[in-house]
Amino acid sequence: MNQEELDAARNALLEMRRQVLQEANVSLNAYREMGQENLPDISDVSANAANRNVLLNLSENLRQKLRDIDAALERIDQGEYGVCASCEEEISPERMRVRPFSRYCIECKTEIEKFGE
């Protein structure tokens, strides 16, 4: 990748990171608000518990996405961005545009999903 492509990738990743942090903040606020509700009815308690589980799962997904984004930014700094972590071939520019935190080319990712990492 040339410097212009790397700069564009860095900017896209930083914007994604900002959005993920904003989303996580909204989830955290919603979780806090749930803890402050008075729940007189057992069905309300049950629904609240289910909602908390959804928010916890969402927040774990956001944490993983944030880790993926940070790892991609680190790969840019190390000069390894856009190189498949498995076969060490260049990841297609199209894939990197669609999913700028990709660690694997399509072929290797398909194999990993088929057989596990």
Biopython code that builds the backbone (N, CA, C, O; Angstrom):
import numpy as np
from Bio.PDB.StructureBuilder import StructureBuilder

atoms = [
    (1, "MET", "N", (0.848, -1.180, 0.000)),
    (1, "MET", "CA", (0.000, 0.000, 0.000)),
    (1, "MET", "C", (0.891, 1.241, 0.000)),
    (1, "MET", "O", (1.944, 1.282, 0.637)),
    (2, "ASN", "N", (0.433, 2.237, -0.731)),
    (2, "ASN", "CA", (1.192, 3.489, -0.726)),
    (2, "ASN", "C", (0.755, 4.356, 0.461)),
    (2, "ASN", "O", (-0.216, 4.043, 1.149)),
    (3, "GLN", "N", (1.480, 5.436, 0.683)),
    (3, "GLN", "CA", (1.231, 6.278, 1.860)),
    (3, "GLN", "C", (-0.174, 6.879, 1.846)),
    (3, "GLN", "O", (-0.807, 6.998, 2.894)),
    (4, "GLU", "N", (-0.657, 7.254, 0.676)),
    (4, "GLU", "CA", (-2.008, 7.831, 0.576)),
    (4, "GLU", "C", (-3.070, 6.817, 1.016)),
    (4, "GLU", "O", (-4.017, 7.166, 1.721)),
    (5, "GLU", "N", (-2.903, 5.566, 0.593)),
    (5, "GLU", "CA", (-3.846, 4.513, 0.996)),
    (5, "GLU", "C", (-3.756, 4.240, 2.497)),
    (5, "GLU", "O", (-4.773, 4.028, 3.156)),
    (6, "LEU", "N", (-2.545, 4.248, 3.028)),
    (6, "LEU", "CA", (-2.371, 4.037, 4.468)),
    (6, "LEU", "C", (-2.996, 5.172, 5.274)),
    (6, "LEU", "O", (-3.622, 4.937, 6.307)),
    (7, "ASP", "N", (-2.821, 6.403, 4.796)),
    (7, "ASP", "CA", (-3.425, 7.549, 5.484)),
    (7, "ASP", "C", (-4.946, 7.455, 5.456)),
    (7, "ASP", "O", (-5.609, 7.740, 6.453)),
    (8, "ALA", "N", (-5.498, 7.054, 4.309)),
    (8, "ALA", "CA", (-6.953, 6.902, 4.195)),
    (8, "ALA", "C", (-7.445, 5.799, 5.131)),
    (8, "ALA", "O", (-8.484, 5.947, 5.775)),
    (9, "ALA", "N", (-6.701, 4.696, 5.204)),
    (9, "ALA", "CA", (-7.072, 3.593, 6.096)),
    (9, "ALA", "C", (-7.018, 4.047, 7.551)),
    (9, "ALA", "O", (-7.923, 3.751, 8.330)),
    (10, "ARG", "N", (-5.961, 4.763, 7.916)),
    (10, "ARG", "CA", (-5.829, 5.257, 9.293)),
    (10, "ARG", "C", (-7.013, 6.160, 9.646)),
    (10, "ARG", "O", (-7.600, 6.030, 10.721)),
    (11, "ASN", "N", (-7.361, 7.076, 8.735)),
    (11, "ASN", "CA", (-8.486, 7.983, 8.985)),
    (11, "ASN", "C", (-9.796, 7.216, 9.125)),
    (11, "ASN", "O", (-10.607, 7.524, 9.999)),
    (12, "ALA", "N", (-10.005, 6.219, 8.267)),
    (12, "ALA", "CA", (-11.226, 5.407, 8.351)),
    (12, "ALA", "C", (-11.272, 4.655, 9.677)),
    (12, "ALA", "O", (-12.320, 4.592, 10.321)),
    (13, "LEU", "N", (-10.146, 4.087, 10.083)),
    (13, "LEU", "CA", (-10.087, 3.350, 11.348)),
    (13, "LEU", "C", (-10.308, 4.269, 12.546)),
    (13, "LEU", "O", (-10.999, 3.896, 13.494)),
    (14, "LEU", "N", (-9.734, 5.451, 12.508)),
    (14, "LEU", "CA", (-9.932, 6.393, 13.614)),
    (14, "LEU", "C", (-11.388, 6.831, 13.711)),
    (14, "LEU", "O", (-11.913, 7.005, 14.810)),
    (15, "GLU", "N", (-12.042, 7.011, 12.565)),
    (15, "GLU", "CA", (-13.468, 7.366, 12.573)),
    (15, "GLU", "C", (-14.301, 6.202, 13.115)),
    (15, "GLU", "O", (-15.223, 6.411, 13.904)),
    (16, "MET", "N", (-13.977, 4.976, 12.690)),
    (16, "MET", "CA", (-14.679, 3.801, 13.210)),
    (16, "MET", "C", (-14.493, 3.707, 14.718)),
    (16, "MET", "O", (-15.435, 3.400, 15.448)),
    (17, "ARG", "N", (-13.280, 3.972, 15.177)),
    (17, "ARG", "CA", (-12.981, 3.907, 16.608)),
    (17, "ARG", "C", (-13.829, 4.918, 17.374)),
    (17, "ARG", "O", (-14.376, 4.607, 18.432)),
    (18, "ARG", "N", (-13.931, 6.124, 16.833)),
    (18, "ARG", "CA", (-14.738, 7.164, 17.468)),
    (18, "ARG", "C", (-16.197, 6.721, 17.563)),
    (18, "ARG", "O", (-16.841, 6.910, 18.595)),
    (19, "GLN", "N", (-16.718, 6.126, 16.477)),
    (19, "GLN", "CA", (-18.106, 5.669, 16.464)),
    (19, "GLN", "C", (-18.334, 4.537, 17.459)),
    (19, "GLN", "O", (-19.354, 4.514, 18.147)),
    (20, "VAL", "N", (-17.398, 3.604, 17.540)),
    (20, "VAL", "CA", (-17.523, 2.487, 18.482)),
    (20, "VAL", "C", (-17.524, 3.006, 19.916)),
    (20, "VAL", "O", (-18.321, 2.554, 20.738)),
    (21, "LEU", "N", (-16.643, 3.944, 20.218)),
    (21, "LEU", "CA", (-16.605, 4.509, 21.571)),
    (21, "LEU", "C", (-17.899, 5.248, 21.898)),
    (21, "LEU", "O", (-18.392, 5.184, 23.024)),
    (22, "GLN", "N", (-18.438, 5.942, 20.917)),
    (22, "GLN", "CA", (-19.710, 6.640, 21.122)),
    (22, "GLN", "C", (-20.836, 5.636, 21.374)),
    (22, "GLN", "O", (-21.661, 5.830, 22.267)),
    (23, "GLU", "N", (-20.862, 4.567, 20.586)),
    (23, "GLU", "CA", (-21.870, 3.517, 20.761)),
    (23, "GLU", "C", (-21.735, 2.855, 22.132)),
    (23, "GLU", "O", (-22.733, 2.583, 22.798)),
    (24, "ALA", "N", (-20.507, 2.603, 22.543)),
    (24, "ALA", "CA", (-20.265, 1.987, 23.853)),
    (24, "ALA", "C", (-20.737, 2.901, 24.973)),
    (24, "ALA", "O", (-21.282, 2.431, 25.972)),
    (25, "ASN", "N", (-20.535, 4.184, 24.815)),
    (25, "ASN", "CA", (-20.976, 5.148, 25.816)),
    (25, "ASN", "C", (-22.502, 5.142, 25.938)),
    (25, "ASN", "O", (-23.037, 5.195, 27.046)),
    (26, "VAL", "N", (-23.197, 5.077, 24.809)),
    (26, "VAL", "CA", (-24.662, 5.007, 24.819)),
    (26, "VAL", "C", (-25.112, 3.734, 25.535)),
    (26, "VAL", "O", (-26.032, 3.773, 26.352)),
    (27, "SER", "N", (-24.467, 2.605, 25.231)),
    (27, "SER", "CA", (-24.813, 1.332, 25.881)),
    (27, "SER", "C", (-24.565, 1.391, 27.381)),
    (27, "SER", "O", (-25.378, 0.913, 28.173)),
    (28, "LEU", "N", (-23.448, 1.976, 27.764)),
    (28, "LEU", "CA", (-23.124, 2.091, 29.186)),
    (28, "LEU", "C", (-24.155, 2.942, 29.911)),
    (28, "LEU", "O", (-24.583, 2.593, 31.011)),
    (29, "ASN", "N", (-24.553, 4.042, 29.313)),
    (29, "ASN", "CA", (-25.573, 4.899, 29.927)),
    (29, "ASN", "C", (-26.903, 4.160, 30.053)),
    (29, "ASN", "O", (-27.583, 4.279, 31.072)),
    (30, "ALA", "N", (-27.277, 3.398, 29.023)),
    (30, "ALA", "CA", (-28.523, 2.628, 29.077)),
    (30, "ALA", "C", (-28.451, 1.586, 30.191)),
    (30, "ALA", "O", (-29.426, 1.374, 30.913)),
    (31, "TYR", "N", (-27.301, 0.942, 30.328)),
    (31, "TYR", "CA", (-27.116, -0.061, 31.373)),
    (31, "TYR", "C", (-27.241, 0.574, 32.759)),
    (31, "TYR", "O", (-27.875, 0.013, 33.652)),
    (32, "ARG", "N", (-26.639, 1.730, 32.924)),
    (32, "ARG", "CA", (-26.724, 2.430, 34.214)),
    (32, "ARG", "C", (-28.162, 2.823, 34.535)),
    (32, "ARG", "O", (-28.606, 2.691, 35.675)),
    (33, "GLU", "N", (-28.884, 3.303, 33.530)),
    (33, "GLU", "CA", (-30.278, 3.703, 33.745)),
    (33, "GLU", "C", (-31.136, 2.516, 34.159)),
    (33, "GLU", "O", (-32.046, 2.665, 34.974)),
    (34, "MET", "N", (-30.855, 1.340, 33.606)),
    (34, "MET", "CA", (-31.621, 0.151, 33.979)),
    (34, "MET", "C", (-31.441, -0.184, 35.445)),
    (34, "MET", "O", (-32.374, -0.644, 36.104)),
    (35, "GLY", "N", (-30.255, 0.042, 35.952)),
    (35, "GLY", "CA", (-29.982, -0.259, 37.351)),
    (35, "GLY", "C", (-30.692, 0.673, 38.310)),
    (35, "GLY", "O", (-30.809, 0.373, 39.498)),
    (36, "GLN", "N", (-31.165, 1.797, 37.808)),
    (36, "GLN", "CA", (-31.815, 2.783, 38.667)),
    (36, "GLN", "C", (-33.339, 2.693, 38.621)),
    (36, "GLN", "O", (-34.023, 3.443, 39.318)),
    (37, "GLU", "N", (-33.874, 1.789, 37.811)),
    (37, "GLU", "CA", (-35.331, 1.665, 37.696)),
    (37, "GLU", "C", (-35.907, 0.930, 38.902)),
    (37, "GLU", "O", (-35.291, 0.011, 39.441)),
    (38, "ASN", "N", (-37.088, 1.351, 39.310)),
    (38, "ASN", "CA", (-37.850, 0.618, 40.324)),
    (38, "ASN", "C", (-38.718, -0.386, 39.584)),
    (38, "ASN", "O", (-39.527, -0.007, 38.738)),
    (39, "LEU", "N", (-38.554, -1.654, 39.898)),
    (39, "LEU", "CA", (-39.252, -2.704, 39.161)),
    (39, "LEU", "C", (-40.176, -3.484, 40.094)),
    (39, "LEU", "O", (-39.756, -4.472, 40.698)),
    (40, "PRO", "N", (-41.431, -3.046, 40.216)),
    (40, "PRO", "CA", (-42.346, -3.704, 41.140)),
    (40, "PRO", "C", (-42.855, -5.056, 40.639)),
    (40, "PRO", "O", (-43.182, -5.920, 41.453)),
    (41, "ASP", "N", (-42.929, -5.255, 39.357)),
    (41, "ASP", "CA", (-43.527, -6.457, 38.770)),
    (41, "ASP", "C", (-42.426, -7.451, 38.393)),
    (41, "ASP", "O", (-41.382, -7.059, 37.871)),
    (42, "ILE", "N", (-42.664, -8.738, 38.660)),
    (42, "ILE", "CA", (-41.673, -9.774, 38.347)),
    (42, "ILE", "C", (-41.392, -9.834, 36.849)),
    (42, "ILE", "O", (-40.263, -10.122, 36.452)),
    (43, "SER", "N", (-42.395, -9.568, 36.008)),
    (43, "SER", "CA", (-42.162, -9.579, 34.560)),
    (43, "SER", "C", (-41.262, -8.415, 34.153)),
    (43, "SER", "O", (-40.487, -8.536, 33.205)),
    (44, "ASP", "N", (-41.357, -7.284, 34.863)),
    (44, "ASP", "CA", (-40.460, -6.158, 34.600)),
    (44, "ASP", "C", (-39.026, -6.524, 34.970)),
    (44, "ASP", "O", (-38.082, -6.167, 34.265)),
    (45, "VAL", "N", (-38.873, -7.233, 36.075)),
    (45, "VAL", "CA", (-37.545, -7.665, 36.510)),
    (45, "VAL", "C", (-36.944, -8.600, 35.466)),
    (45, "VAL", "O", (-35.769, -8.482, 35.118)),
    (46, "SER", "N", (-37.755, -9.525, 34.973)),
    (46, "SER", "CA", (-37.300, -10.481, 33.971)),
    (46, "SER", "C", (-36.916, -9.777, 32.667)),
    (46, "SER", "O", (-35.877, -10.073, 32.078)),
    (47, "ALA", "N", (-37.754, -8.854, 32.228)),
    (47, "ALA", "CA", (-37.460, -8.105, 31.000)),
    (47, "ALA", "C", (-36.199, -7.269, 31.178)),
    (47, "ALA", "O", (-35.389, -7.158, 30.258)),
    (48, "ASN", "N", (-36.034, -6.686, 32.349)),
    (48, "ASN", "CA", (-34.853, -5.879, 32.629)),
    (48, "ASN", "C", (-33.592, -6.746, 32.580)),
    (48, "ASN", "O", (-32.569, -6.325, 32.040)),
    (49, "ALA", "N", (-33.666, -7.942, 33.138)),
    (49, "ALA", "CA", (-32.517, -8.853, 33.112)),
    (49, "ALA", "C", (-32.167, -9.236, 31.679)),
    (49, "ALA", "O", (-30.990, -9.293, 31.321)),
    (50, "ALA", "N", (-33.175, -9.497, 30.863)),
    (50, "ALA", "CA", (-32.935, -9.830, 29.457)),
    (50, "ALA", "C", (-32.296, -8.650, 28.730)),
    (50, "ALA", "O", (-31.374, -8.832, 27.935)),
    (51, "ASN", "N", (-32.784, -7.452, 29.001)),
    (51, "ASN", "CA", (-32.212, -6.258, 28.376)),
    (51, "ASN", "C", (-30.758, -6.052, 28.800)),
    (51, "ASN", "O", (-29.921, -5.651, 27.992)),
    (52, "ARG", "N", (-30.467, -6.326, 30.059)),
    (52, "ARG", "CA", (-29.079, -6.200, 30.534)),
    (52, "ARG", "C", (-28.168, -7.184, 29.802)),
    (52, "ARG", "O", (-27.047, -6.842, 29.425)),
    (53, "ASN", "N", (-28.658, -8.405, 29.605)),
    (53, "ASN", "CA", (-27.858, -9.398, 28.880)),
    (53, "ASN", "C", (-27.579, -8.945, 27.456)),
    (53, "ASN", "O", (-26.467, -9.108, 26.954)),
    (54, "VAL", "N", (-28.586, -8.377, 26.809)),
    (54, "VAL", "CA", (-28.402, -7.865, 25.449)),
    (54, "VAL", "C", (-27.347, -6.764, 25.450)),
    (54, "VAL", "O", (-26.453, -6.755, 24.604)),
    (55, "LEU", "N", (-27.450, -5.843, 26.395)),
    (55, "LEU", "CA", (-26.479, -4.747, 26.472)),
    (55, "LEU", "C", (-25.072, -5.253, 26.789)),
    (55, "LEU", "O", (-24.094, -4.735, 26.251)),
    (56, "LEU", "N", (-24.964, -6.249, 27.647)),
    (56, "LEU", "CA", (-23.646, -6.808, 27.959)),
    (56, "LEU", "C", (-23.029, -7.474, 26.735)),
    (56, "LEU", "O", (-21.836, -7.321, 26.477)),
    (57, "ASN", "N", (-23.846, -8.218, 25.976)),
    (57, "ASN", "CA", (-23.354, -8.844, 24.748)),
    (57, "ASN", "C", (-22.945, -7.792, 23.733)),
    (57, "ASN", "O", (-21.914, -7.925, 23.074)),
    (58, "LEU", "N", (-23.754, -6.746, 23.607)),
    (58, "LEU", "CA", (-23.434, -5.658, 22.692)),
    (58, "LEU", "C", (-22.118, -5.017, 23.100)),
    (58, "LEU", "O", (-21.268, -4.739, 22.253)),
    (59, "SER", "N", (-21.951, -4.784, 24.381)),
    (59, "SER", "CA", (-20.730, -4.132, 24.826)),
    (59, "SER", "C", (-19.509, -5.025, 24.603)),
    (59, "SER", "O", (-18.429, -4.511, 24.312)),
    (60, "GLU", "N", (-19.646, -6.331, 24.729)),
    (60, "GLU", "CA", (-18.529, -7.238, 24.431)),
    (60, "GLU", "C", (-18.194, -7.181, 22.946)),
    (60, "GLU", "O", (-17.020, -7.171, 22.575)),
    (61, "ASN", "N", (-19.215, -7.144, 22.094)),
    (61, "ASN", "CA", (-18.978, -7.020, 20.653)),
    (61, "ASN", "C", (-18.261, -5.710, 20.333)),
    (61, "ASN", "O", (-17.359, -5.681, 19.496)),
    (62, "LEU", "N", (-18.659, -4.641, 20.992)),
    (62, "LEU", "CA", (-18.015, -3.345, 20.771)),
    (62, "LEU", "C", (-16.563, -3.370, 21.250)),
    (62, "LEU", "O", (-15.685, -2.803, 20.599)),
    (63, "ARG", "N", (-16.310, -4.023, 22.382)),
    (63, "ARG", "CA", (-14.927, -4.140, 22.876)),
    (63, "ARG", "C", (-14.063, -4.911, 21.881)),
    (63, "ARG", "O", (-12.918, -4.539, 21.624)),
    (64, "GLN", "N", (-14.619, -5.989, 21.324)),
    (64, "GLN", "CA", (-13.854, -6.771, 20.349)),
    (64, "GLN", "C", (-13.577, -5.944, 19.096)),
    (64, "GLN", "O", (-12.474, -5.984, 18.550)),
    (65, "LYS", "N", (-14.570, -5.204, 18.649)),
    (65, "LYS", "CA", (-14.370, -4.362, 17.469)),
    (65, "LYS", "C", (-13.310, -3.304, 17.752)),
    (65, "LYS", "O", (-12.480, -3.010, 16.891)),
    (66, "LEU", "N", (-13.331, -2.741, 18.932)),
    (66, "LEU", "CA", (-12.331, -1.746, 19.316)),
    (66, "LEU", "C", (-10.931, -2.373, 19.337)),
    (66, "LEU", "O", (-9.969, -1.756, 18.881)),
    (67, "ARG", "N", (-10.818, -3.590, 19.862)),
    (67, "ARG", "CA", (-9.521, -4.291, 19.853)),
    (67, "ARG", "C", (-9.044, -4.524, 18.421)),
    (67, "ARG", "O", (-7.863, -4.355, 18.117)),
    (68, "ASP", "N", (-9.978, -4.917, 17.536)),
    (68, "ASP", "CA", (-9.626, -5.148, 16.129)),
    (68, "ASP", "C", (-9.140, -3.863, 15.464)),
    (68, "ASP", "O", (-8.160, -3.873, 14.719)),
    (69, "ILE", "N", (-9.823, -2.769, 15.736)),
    (69, "ILE", "CA", (-9.443, -1.474, 15.162)),
    (69, "ILE", "C", (-8.075, -1.051, 15.683)),
    (69, "ILE", "O", (-7.219, -0.623, 14.910)),
    (70, "ASP", "N", (-7.869, -1.168, 16.988)),
    (70, "ASP", "CA", (-6.579, -0.787, 17.572)),
    (70, "ASP", "C", (-5.441, -1.650, 17.019)),
    (70, "ASP", "O", (-4.340, -1.154, 16.780)),
    (71, "ALA", "N", (-5.711, -2.928, 16.821)),
    (71, "ALA", "CA", (-4.693, -3.817, 16.251)),
    (71, "ALA", "C", (-4.360, -3.400, 14.817)),
    (71, "ALA", "O", (-3.200, -3.450, 14.409)),
    (72, "ALA", "N", (-5.370, -2.992, 14.058)),
    (72, "ALA", "CA", (-5.131, -2.537, 12.682)),
    (72, "ALA", "C", (-4.296, -1.259, 12.676)),
    (72, "ALA", "O", (-3.394, -1.108, 11.853)),
    (73, "LEU", "N", (-4.593, -0.348, 13.586)),
    (73, "LEU", "CA", (-3.791, 0.880, 13.690)),
    (73, "LEU", "C", (-2.339, 0.544, 14.043)),
    (73, "LEU", "O", (-1.409, 1.166, 13.531)),
    (74, "GLU", "N", (-2.157, -0.431, 14.910)),
    (74, "GLU", "CA", (-0.808, -0.880, 15.274)),
    (74, "GLU", "C", (-0.098, -1.486, 14.055)),
    (74, "GLU", "O", (1.094, -1.257, 13.854)),
    (75, "ARG", "N", (-0.830, -2.257, 13.243)),
    (75, "ARG", "CA", (-0.226, -2.840, 12.039)),
    (75, "ARG", "C", (0.202, -1.750, 11.057)),
    (75, "ARG", "O", (1.220, -1.890, 10.379)),
    (76, "ILE", "N", (-0.569, -0.666, 10.978)),
    (76, "ILE", "CA", (-0.160, 0.456, 10.125)),
    (76, "ILE", "C", (1.175, 1.000, 10.631)),
    (76, "ILE", "O", (2.100, 1.212, 9.847)),
    (77, "ASP", "N", (1.272, 1.224, 11.937)),
    (77, "ASP", "CA", (2.503, 1.768, 12.528)),
    (77, "ASP", "C", (3.703, 0.842, 12.317)),
    (77, "ASP", "O", (4.833, 1.307, 12.169)),
    (78, "GLN", "N", (3.450, -0.465, 12.303)),
    (78, "GLN", "CA", (4.532, -1.442, 12.161)),
    (78, "GLN", "C", (4.831, -1.789, 10.708)),
    (78, "GLN", "O", (5.737, -2.575, 10.433)),
    (79, "GLY", "N", (4.080, -1.211, 9.780)),
    (79, "GLY", "CA", (4.300, -1.496, 8.363)),
    (79, "GLY", "C", (3.767, -2.847, 7.928)),
    (79, "GLY", "O", (4.199, -3.382, 6.907)),
    (80, "GLU", "N", (2.830, -3.410, 8.690)),
    (80, "GLU", "CA", (2.272, -4.735, 8.390)),
    (80, "GLU", "C", (0.822, -4.671, 7.935)),
    (80, "GLU", "O", (0.193, -5.708, 7.725)),
    (81, "TYR", "N", (0.289, -3.475, 7.782)),
    (81, "TYR", "CA", (-1.123, -3.313, 7.435)),
    (81, "TYR", "C", (-1.374, -3.801, 6.010)),
    (81, "TYR", "O", (-0.599, -3.518, 5.097)),
    (82, "GLY", "N", (-2.468, -4.537, 5.839)),
    (82, "GLY", "CA", (-2.853, -5.022, 4.520)),
    (82, "GLY", "C", (-2.165, -6.313, 4.118)),
    (82, "GLY", "O", (-2.292, -6.762, 2.979)),
    (83, "VAL", "N", (-1.429, -6.915, 5.061)),
    (83, "VAL", "CA", (-0.745, -8.180, 4.814)),
    (83, "VAL", "C", (-1.444, -9.252, 5.639)),
    (83, "VAL", "O", (-1.648, -9.082, 6.841)),
    (84, "CYS", "N", (-1.806, -10.348, 4.998)),
    (84, "CYS", "CA", (-2.518, -11.435, 5.673)),
    (84, "CYS", "C", (-1.650, -12.026, 6.786)),
    (84, "CYS", "O", (-0.480, -12.341, 6.571)),
    (85, "ALA", "N", (-2.233, -12.171, 7.969)),
    (85, "ALA", "CA", (-1.517, -12.718, 9.122)),
    (85, "ALA", "C", (-1.257, -14.213, 8.980)),
    (85, "ALA", "O", (-0.473, -14.779, 9.742)),
    (86, "SER", "N", (-1.905, -14.855, 8.015)),
    (86, "SER", "CA", (-1.727, -16.287, 7.839)),
    (86, "SER", "C", (-0.754, -16.601, 6.695)),
    (86, "SER", "O", (0.282, -17.230, 6.912)),
    (87, "CYS", "N", (-1.090, -16.162, 5.482)),
    (87, "CYS", "CA", (-0.268, -16.508, 4.315)),
    (87, "CYS", "C", (0.768, -15.435, 3.974)),
    (87, "CYS", "O", (1.639, -15.658, 3.134)),
    (88, "GLU", "N", (0.675, -14.278, 4.621)),
    (88, "GLU", "CA", (1.580, -13.150, 4.431)),
    (88, "GLU", "C", (1.524, -12.548, 3.032)),
    (88, "GLU", "O", (2.446, -11.847, 2.615)),
    (89, "GLU", "N", (0.446, -12.821, 2.311)),
    (89, "GLU", "CA", (0.206, -12.177, 1.015)),
    (89, "GLU", "C", (-0.570, -10.896, 1.257)),
    (89, "GLU", "O", (-1.169, -10.710, 2.317)),
    (90, "GLU", "N", (-0.556, -10.007, 0.257)),
    (90, "GLU", "CA", (-1.309, -8.764, 0.385)),
    (90, "GLU", "C", (-2.811, -9.055, 0.377)),
    (90, "GLU", "O", (-3.296, -9.841, -0.436)),
    (91, "ILE", "N", (-3.527, -8.421, 1.279)),
    (91, "ILE", "CA", (-4.989, -8.517, 1.320)),
    (91, "ILE", "C", (-5.521, -7.574, 0.254)),
    (91, "ILE", "O", (-5.010, -6.466, 0.090)),
    (92, "SER", "N", (-6.542, -8.005, -0.469)),
    (92, "SER", "CA", (-7.049, -7.192, -1.578)),
    (92, "SER", "C", (-7.477, -5.809, -1.095)),
    (92, "SER", "O", (-8.072, -5.675, -0.026)),
    (93, "PRO", "N", (-7.171, -4.784, -1.888)),
    (93, "PRO", "CA", (-7.571, -3.419, -1.518)),
    (93, "PRO", "C", (-9.080, -3.287, -1.312)),
    (93, "PRO", "O", (-9.529, -2.516, -0.465)),
    (94, "GLU", "N", (-9.860, -4.041, -2.090)),
    (94, "GLU", "CA", (-11.319, -3.994, -1.938)),
    (94, "GLU", "C", (-11.727, -4.461, -0.549)),
    (94, "GLU", "O", (-12.570, -3.839, 0.098)),
    (95, "ARG", "N", (-11.129, -5.555, -0.092)),
    (95, "ARG", "CA", (-11.450, -6.077, 1.243)),
    (95, "ARG", "C", (-11.038, -5.072, 2.321)),
    (95, "ARG", "O", (-11.769, -4.861, 3.289)),
    (96, "MET", "N", (-9.892, -4.468, 2.154)),
    (96, "MET", "CA", (-9.415, -3.512, 3.150)),
    (96, "MET", "C", (-10.288, -2.262, 3.181)),
    (96, "MET", "O", (-10.442, -1.645, 4.235)),
    (97, "ARG", "N", (-10.859, -1.883, 2.045)),
    (97, "ARG", "CA", (-11.762, -0.732, 2.042)),
    (97, "ARG", "C", (-13.066, -1.062, 2.766)),
    (97, "ARG", "O", (-13.600, -0.240, 3.510)),
    (98, "VAL", "N", (-13.568, -2.269, 2.539)),
    (98, "VAL", "CA", (-14.839, -2.678, 3.150)),
    (98, "VAL", "C", (-14.661, -2.976, 4.638)),
    (98, "VAL", "O", (-15.511, -2.625, 5.456)),
    (99, "ARG", "N", (-13.559, -3.620, 4.974)),
    (99, "ARG", "CA", (-13.298, -4.033, 6.360)),
    (99, "ARG", "C", (-11.851, -3.665, 6.703)),
    (99, "ARG", "O", (-10.966, -4.520, 6.677)),
    (100, "PRO", "N", (-11.616, -2.392, 7.024)),
    (100, "PRO", "CA", (-10.237, -1.924, 7.174)),
    (100, "PRO", "C", (-9.455, -2.541, 8.331)),
    (100, "PRO", "O", (-8.251, -2.313, 8.443)),
    (101, "PHE", "N", (-10.109, -3.310, 9.185)),
    (101, "PHE", "CA", (-9.375, -3.961, 10.278)),
    (101, "PHE", "C", (-9.145, -5.441, 9.997)),
    (101, "PHE", "O", (-8.827, -6.204, 10.910)),
    (102, "SER", "N", (-9.305, -5.852, 8.737)),
    (102, "SER", "CA", (-9.094, -7.259, 8.366)),
    (102, "SER", "C", (-7.663, -7.696, 8.639)),
    (102, "SER", "O", (-6.708, -6.974, 8.352)),
    (103, "ARG", "N", (-7.538, -8.884, 9.193)),
    (103, "ARG", "CA", (-6.212, -9.478, 9.442)),
    (103, "ARG", "C", (-5.867, -10.534, 8.406)),
    (103, "ARG", "O", (-4.704, -10.898, 8.234)),
    (104, "TYR", "N", (-6.901, -11.025, 7.712)),
    (104, "TYR", "CA", (-6.706, -12.139, 6.798)),
    (104, "TYR", "C", (-7.275, -11.832, 5.423)),
    (104, "TYR", "O", (-8.246, -11.088, 5.286)),
    (105, "CYS", "N", (-6.652, -12.421, 4.404)),
    (105, "CYS", "CA", (-7.223, -12.352, 3.060)),
    (105, "CYS", "C", (-8.478, -13.228, 3.046)),
    (105, "CYS", "O", (-8.713, -14.006, 3.971)),
    (106, "ILE", "N", (-9.263, -13.097, 2.009)),
    (106, "ILE", "CA", (-10.532, -13.839, 1.938)),
    (106, "ILE", "C", (-10.295, -15.349, 1.989)),
    (106, "ILE", "O", (-11.022, -16.071, 2.672)),
    (107, "GLU", "N", (-9.282, -15.823, 1.269)),
    (107, "GLU", "CA", (-9.028, -17.266, 1.217)),
    (107, "GLU", "C", (-8.680, -17.818, 2.602)),
    (107, "GLU", "O", (-9.215, -18.844, 3.022)),
    (108, "CYS", "N", (-7.791, -17.138, 3.297)),
    (108, "CYS", "CA", (-7.396, -17.609, 4.635)),
    (108, "CYS", "C", (-8.538, -17.476, 5.633)),
    (108, "CYS", "O", (-8.731, -18.353, 6.475)),
    (109, "LYS", "N", (-9.291, -16.394, 5.545)),
    (109, "LYS", "CA", (-10.431, -16.211, 6.458)),
    (109, "LYS", "C", (-11.459, -17.316, 6.250)),
    (109, "LYS", "O", (-12.040, -17.819, 7.212)),
    (110, "THR", "N", (-11.681, -17.693, 4.993)),
    (110, "THR", "CA", (-12.614, -18.783, 4.692)),
    (110, "THR", "C", (-12.131, -20.085, 5.329)),
    (110, "THR", "O", (-12.924, -20.820, 5.918)),
    (111, "GLU", "N", (-10.847, -20.369, 5.215)),
    (111, "GLU", "CA", (-10.277, -21.575, 5.820)),
    (111, "GLU", "C", (-10.386, -21.538, 7.345)),
    (111, "GLU", "O", (-10.713, -22.543, 7.977)),
    (112, "ILE", "N", (-10.112, -20.387, 7.920)),
    (112, "ILE", "CA", (-10.193, -20.245, 9.378)),
    (112, "ILE", "C", (-11.616, -20.486, 9.855)),
    (112, "ILE", "O", (-11.835, -21.177, 10.849)),
    (113, "GLU", "N", (-12.581, -19.916, 9.149)),
    (113, "GLU", "CA", (-13.982, -20.105, 9.540)),
    (113, "GLU", "C", (-14.415, -21.549, 9.364)),
    (113, "GLU", "O", (-15.248, -22.051, 10.119)),
    (114, "LYS", "N", (-13.852, -22.212, 8.374)),
    (114, "LYS", "CA", (-14.203, -23.604, 8.118)),
    (114, "LYS", "C", (-13.616, -24.529, 9.184)),
    (114, "LYS", "O", (-14.292, -25.444, 9.655)),
    (115, "PHE", "N", (-12.368, -24.294, 9.560)),
    (115, "PHE", "CA", (-11.660, -25.210, 10.455)),
    (115, "PHE", "C", (-11.333, -24.627, 11.823)),
    (115, "PHE", "O", (-10.850, -25.348, 12.696)),
    (116, "GLY", "N", (-11.580, -23.371, 12.022)),
    (116, "GLY", "CA", (-11.259, -22.726, 13.294)),
    (116, "GLY", "C", (-9.863, -22.149, 13.277)),
    (116, "GLY", "O", (-9.007, -22.573, 12.500)),
    (117, "GLU", "N", (-9.643, -21.176, 14.143)),
    (117, "GLU", "CA", (-8.355, -20.465, 14.166)),
    (117, "GLU", "C", (-7.313, -21.202, 14.944)),
    (117, "GLU", "O", (-6.180, -20.734, 15.056)),
]
sb = StructureBuilder()
sb.init_structure("model")
sb.init_model(0)
sb.init_chain("A")
sb.init_seg("    ")
for serial, (resi, resn, name, xyz) in enumerate(atoms, 1):
    if name == "N":
        sb.init_residue(resn, " ", resi, " ")
    sb.init_atom(name, np.array(xyz, "f"), 0.0, 1.0, " ", f" {name:<3s}", serial, name[0])
structure = sb.get_structure()
